[in-house]
Amino acid sequence: MKIIFFSAQPYDKAFFNRFNDSVGFELVYHKSQLNEQTAGLVDRAEAVCVFVNDKVTALVCQQLADKGVKVIALRCAGFNNVDLEAAKKLGLKVCRVPAYSPEAVAEHALALIMTLNRKTHKAYNRVREQNFALNGLLGFNLHGKCVGVIGTGNIGQAFCRMMIGLGCQVKAFDLIANKDLEAMGVSYHPLTEILQTDIISLHCPLNEQTKHLINDTTIGMMKDGVMLINTSRGGLVDTKAAIQGLKAGRIGYLGIDVYEQEEHLFFRDLSGEVIQDDEIQRLMSFPNVLITAHQAFFTDEALSQIATTTLNNVDQLLKNGILTNRAALLV
Ligand code: NAD
């Protein structure tokens, strides 16, 4: 049985090959993104394996079904890039990795906060140039600050625990309150109250309700100088509004691992190219913005779990049509 990978990077190949022994699939890797133009690369395969920026539209689902594909396996948690209704109508099974080392992403959110606050990225460069002055590097204590967490699922929970451990007050907004977190001291509030906290971290999925959750209006309700962290999905933040918020000084710090138009930029080396995206260039020009290129998941532990869970998902779906891990099956 064959799985065809799209948007495959050398590290995908290394981890999937390492864990394939137990299931013994034929694994074929393509660097290209899956979209309506590249679906033709699928040749006699039972499954395709896709990542965050592959475009699994209704037409792509049809193209895959026509080629005899039975399973679309996402090697990530989010699934906003797949037309699930179309897949369902065509009888395609779609699975994902619902939880893989949530600490990997939560720790990266914390790394963004720590770096923006204590400016270690700037200090590193300064000291290398024998500039030992401290002017401009002033930070603040995290201890005692109020942190707002939007979405307390797997990653949001891990993040809340870390912030409680650092002595922060943690306020959360989610559709469902988590009793364990409440027992630890996390309190749930309406979104308007979360917008009044010192540091806001986004951990909810991207869907119709959450698209541009951070916009001109919600930025206008934030505390002056707020720190905003997004390790979830770029579409949660209206980039134009964030740029205006930064220019007006309302957003004091912005840390993003995801970006609305990232599919044209991230996961590739464009150092020799002229970037056409003016918004990312503007964001990069602010001294109080830190951007990483969707690397929050990128730990050895997370990649191992992604590979084993994905291979197991495909194996179970192709053999039995069901998954023991219910949260992994989308349709
Ligand atoms: P999860 O499904 O465990 O948790 C999501 C939480 O958001 C749930 O508790 C849900 O109730 C809540 N939620 C849903 N709609 C909401 C709304 N309108 N307002 C507030 N809360 C809402 O997901 P997770 O594993 O914690 O992952 C969260 C997100 O992180 C994913 O959707 C994915 O987009 C992103 N992610 C990013 C990376 C990365 O490398 N940057 C890696 C993995 C996941």
Boltz pocket constraint, residues with backbone or C-beta under 6 A from the ligand:
constraints:
  - pocket:
      binder: B
      contacts: [[A, 77], [A, 78], [A, 79], [A, 98], [A, 99], [A, 102], [A, 105], [A, 150], [A, 151], [A, 152], [A, 153], [A, 154], [A, 155], [A, 156], [A, 173], [A, 174], [A, 175], [A, 176], [A, 203], [A, 204], [A, 205], [A, 206], [A, 209], [A, 210], [A, 231], [A, 232], [A, 233], [A, 257], [A, 258], [A, 294], [A, 295], [A, 296], [A, 297], [A, 298]]
      max_distance: 6.0
